[in-house]
């Protein structure tokens, strides 16, 4: 179970706060691709249906390129 962090009257799950801290840490190290990878992994974890839809779309696009 995720704990909740209270900040200025807003509640945040600790997992999201830790993600934000890691993003800022990587950003400050100028690891831009690390930030992108971390955010994409978080998005894939939170929205697997969207990820699958995009993968299908990419596969269709590649197939259409090969057919031409």
C-alpha positions as a Markdown table, in Angstrom:
| # | Residue | x | y | z |
|---|---|---|---|---|
| 1 | Unk | 0.0 | 0.0 | 0.0 |
| 2 | Unk | 1.3 | 3.4 | -0.9 |
| 3 | Unk | 1.7 | 6.0 | 1.7 |
| 4 | Unk | 0.4 | 9.5 | 1.2 |
| 5 | Unk | 2.5 | 12.7 | 1.4 |
| 6 | Unk | 0.8 | 15.9 | 2.3 |
| 7 | Unk | 2.2 | 19.0 | 0.7 |
| 8 | Unk | 0.4 | 22.4 | 0.7 |
| 9 | Unk | -2.9 | 20.7 | 1.3 |
| 10 | Unk | -2.4 | 18.3 | -1.6 |
| 11 | Unk | -2.0 | 14.5 | -1.2 |
| 12 | Unk | 0.5 | 12.6 | -3.2 |
| 13 | Unk | 1.4 | 8.9 | -3.2 |
| 14 | Unk | 5.0 | 8.3 | -2.1 |
| 15 | Unk | 5.7 | 6.4 | -5.3 |
| 16 | Unk | 5.0 | 9.5 | -7.4 |
| 17 | Unk | 7.0 | 11.7 | -5.1 |
| 18 | Unk | 10.0 | 9.3 | -5.4 |
| 19 | Unk | 9.6 | 9.3 | -9.2 |
| 20 | Unk | 9.7 | 13.1 | -9.2 |
| 21 | Unk | 12.8 | 13.2 | -7.0 |
| 22 | Unk | 14.6 | 10.7 | -9.3 |
| 23 | Unk | 13.6 | 12.7 | -12.4 |
| 24 | Unk | 15.1 | 15.9 | -10.8 |
| 25 | Unk | 18.2 | 14.0 | -9.8 |
| 26 | Unk | 18.8 | 12.7 | -13.4 |
| 27 | Unk | 18.0 | 16.1 | -14.8 |
| 28 | Unk | 20.5 | 17.8 | -12.6 |
| 29 | Unk | 23.1 | 15.2 | -13.8 |
| 30 | Unk | 22.2 | 16.2 | -17.4 |
| 31 | Unk | 21.1 | 12.6 | -18.1 |
| 32 | Unk | 18.2 | 13.6 | -20.4 |
| 33 | Unk | 17.8 | 10.1 | -21.9 |
| 34 | Unk | 17.7 | 8.7 | -18.4 |
| 35 | Unk | 14.8 | 11.0 | -17.6 |
| 36 | Unk | 13.0 | 10.0 | -20.8 |
| 37 | Unk | 13.5 | 6.3 | -20.0 |
| 38 | Unk | 12.3 | 6.7 | -16.4 |
| 39 | Unk | 9.2 | 8.6 | -17.4 |
| 40 | Unk | 8.4 | 6.1 | -20.2 |
| 41 | Unk | 8.7 | 3.2 | -17.8 |
| 42 | Unk | 6.4 | 5.0 | -15.3 |
| 43 | Unk | 3.9 | 5.7 | -18.0 |
| 44 | Unk | 4.0 | 2.1 | -19.3 |
| 45 | Unk | 3.4 | 0.8 | -15.7 |
| 46 | Unk | 0.4 | 3.1 | -15.2 |
| 47 | Unk | -1.2 | 2.8 | -18.6 |
| 48 | Unk | -0.4 | -0.6 | -20.1 |
| 49 | Unk | -3.4 | -0.4 | -22.5 |
| 50 | Unk | -2.2 | 2.8 | -24.0 |
| 51 | Unk | 1.3 | 1.3 | -24.4 |
| 52 | Unk | -0.1 | -1.8 | -26.2 |
| 53 | Unk | -2.2 | 0.5 | -28.5 |
| 54 | Unk | 0.9 | 2.5 | -29.5 |
| 55 | Unk | 2.9 | -0.6 | -30.1 |
| 56 | Unk | 0.2 | -1.9 | -32.4 |
| 57 | Unk | 0.1 | 1.4 | -34.2 |
| 58 | Unk | 3.9 | 1.4 | -34.6 |
| 59 | Unk | 3.8 | -2.2 | -36.0 |
| 60 | Unk | 1.1 | -1.2 | -38.5 |
| 61 | Unk | 3.2 | 1.8 | -39.6 |
| 62 | Unk | 6.2 | -0.4 | -40.1 |
| 63 | Unk | 4.2 | -2.9 | -42.0 |
| 64 | Unk | 2.8 | -0.2 | -44.3 |
| 65 | Unk | 6.4 | 1.0 | -45.0 |
| 66 | Unk | 7.5 | -2.5 | -46.0 |
| 67 | Unk | 4.5 | -3.0 | -48.3 |
| 68 | Unk | 5.3 | 0.1 | -50.4 |
